[in-house]
Amino acid sequence: MTDLTPDQKARQAWLSLLAKSPPAALAEHCDALGTLPDHTWLQPPETGAVMVRGRTGGTGAPFNLGEMTVTRCALTLETGEVGHGYVQGRDKSHAQRAAVVDALMQTDRANEVRRAVLTPLETAMIAAKSARAEKAAATKVDFFTMVRGED
């Protein structure tokens, strides 16, 4: 497998963030950008299924876990940048917004988009992850063994 360039890693990170973001949150932050640019569909939003695979013990033999519904699309801006959106579920507008943000991140508006959309989404995701970890930590039970004196 080839190593990714820093630009490819950055794009991979924002596409992952867009795919995992709640649709309502992405819509809210996209609204902060104002009117989204006009685009032409390369692949209009379509819903399908992908096979989710797992590995025994996390590292063992792969197996098919089941199918997951995804919606995907591809578009191009009038300036030529191509954006892709893959999201879990059937929300076509979520996939469209993800694709538009992906395309805008490749333009000179990238810093504006990062500030208005990606940074708030990432902050919310980190906060939610931290809250889940705190909730789980509150239920942690430490087991220990007492020496019974038989030895």
HUTA-V6969 format. One record per backbone hydrogen bond with DSSP energy under -0.5 kcal/mol. CO is the residue of the C=O (numbers start at 1). NH is the residue of the N-H. Records with the same first field share a line. If there is no record, write none. Layout:
CO: NH, NH
//
This chain:
5: 9
6: 10
7: 11
8: 12
9: 13
10: 14
11: 15
12: 16
13: 17
14: 18
15: 19
16: 20
17: 21
19: 88
22: 26
23: 27
24: 28
25: 29
26: 30
27: 31
28: 32
29: 33
30: 33
31: 34
38: 78
40: 76
43: 74
46: 72
48: 70
50: 68
51: 53
52: 65, 66
54: 63
55: 58
56: 59, 60
61: 56
63: 54, 65
66: 52
68: 50
69: 89
70: 48
71: 87
72: 46
73: 85
74: 42, 43
75: 83
76: 40
77: 80
81: 77
83: 75
85: 73
87: 71
90: 92
91: 95
92: 96
93: 97
94: 98
95: 99
96: 100
97: 101
98: 102
99: 103
100: 104
101: 105
103: 106
104: 107
107: 110
109: 113
110: 114
111: 115
112: 116
113: 117, 118
114: 119
117: 121
118: 122
119: 123
120: 124
121: 125
122: 126
123: 127
124: 128
125: 129
126: 130
127: 131
128: 132
129: 133
130: 134
131: 135
132: 136
133: 137
134: 138
135: 139
136: 139
137: 140
141: 143
144: 146
//
